Amino acid sequence: MIREPWLMGRQLMLWVVLGGLTGTLVGVVVTYFLKLLFWSIAQTGHVATIGIMVALPLGGLVTGMLIHYGAPDAAGHGTEAVIRAVHRQSGKINWKVAPIKAIATITTIAPGGSAGKEGPSAQIGAAVASALADLFRFSPAQRQRIVICGIGAGFASVFGTPVAGAILGIEVLAIGDLWYDMLLPSFAAATMAYLTSRWLGLTWNYPAPHLVPQVGLSFLGRAVVIGIAAGLAAYLLVLWMDGLHHFMGRLKDRRHWWPPLFPTIAGAALALLVLVVGREYSGLSLPLLTRALGGGSVAGLAFLWKILFVGITLGFGMSGGIITPLFVIGATLGSMLAGPLGLPPSVGADIGLVGVTAAGANAPIAGILMGLELFGAQLAPEFLAAAVPAFILIGNHSVYPSQRVRLQKSPWVPIKTGVALEDSDMSAEDSSLERKRKEG
């Protein structure tokens, strides 16, 4: 019994060191990936619209070929494949995924594909961590732990939020479950990744809210309204992406279409949309995000246009992240609702960002912490008031269908627990009826 605290402390320090080492390496790799991505975006930023009309389908074709012939796990928004690897392969990541994912994301976003930068960063971080596990000859359980550290480190480098990044890297793994033993190692990795990225010159700029109303029941009620709308918006995004993904799967299976053709079609569709509504919703949409968070004017249906662009980009197999699009959708939705609710637009945008992120990723704690790190503690009650309803209202859906289900959100909408969302296609009630039918 006397030795127990010593042994526990030794294990704790070991994983703090391993987490810190992982975070440092991930911070270096992710920083240079982001610098290359931003440089590529700058090169295409001044290209005329007619050039983008050509670049988008061509970028889709290149992306599709990279993924199909190089690393199929690099498709989609990256984090999805990492979650699946943690649960099914103890975190074993194919080393080829990292460079191919990085290049495929650049060939998606630089021409104008509407995706984010954090999914590839999380996948790159997981691949770096998996390589460390190979180097140190870790057991499957140890590999799983260090890969989780790599995920959190990737998120922290992208957003400049070590606390939220560490929690997000854990919380996205399962709905309603938090691996407490991973909190400190993941935070050590996220902190070192953040500090390394900052030392290498990466910067993060988020406008602060201008006016914050005094906390009261009325203010909290308005935050709940934004949270409800955020949950519904995230639900719409998931349905749109899943619908396109399943449609693509049917064409592959039944018509035997060449897989790289789908990202090419996505690029062509996005090019047509750019002609209709402009380039504001393509790429990372960071100017739109900054304007919404800063209280600037935003089109009333901006969040719907962004959902349309993102669904086509990721639903049809181009490469990129999903959290940054959730930021944009949430901020523009909150900005739109702020006026009718009598809130400053910047405050509505902040609350909307937290709500859509919490719902889409099924990560309410990380969403709240993200809001606190980005915008300060003055809106903490409102962040919670928005994040929880948003998390509940998206139901048994997620931008990460490989998340394990550990929580029944409602007895009225049962779902099998202990398996991934993508494997819970029958509700618990349906499953019970099916089992009784077979026994009968």
Secondary structure, DSSP 8 states (H G I E B T S, - for coil): -THHHHHHHHHHHHHHHHHHHHHHHHHHHHHHHHHHHHHHHHHHHTS-HHHHHHHHHHHHHHHHHHHHHH-GGGSBTSHHHHHHHHHHSTT---TTHHHHHHHHHHHHHTTT---BSHHHHHHHHHHHHHHHHHHHT--HHHHHHHHHHHHHHHHHHHHT-HHHHHHHHHHTTEET---GGGHHHHHHHHHHHHHHHHHTT--------S------HHHHHHHHHHHHHHHHHHHHHHHHHHHHHHHHHHIIIII---TTHHHHHHHHHHHHHHHHH-STTSTT-HHHHHHHHTT----TTHHHHHHHHHHHHHHTT-B-BSHHHHHHHHHHHHHHHHHHHT--HHHHHHHHHHHHHHHHTT-HHHHHHHHHHHH-GGGHHHHHHHHHHHHHHT-S--S-TT-EE---S-TTS---SSSBGGG--S-HHHHHHHHHHHH-
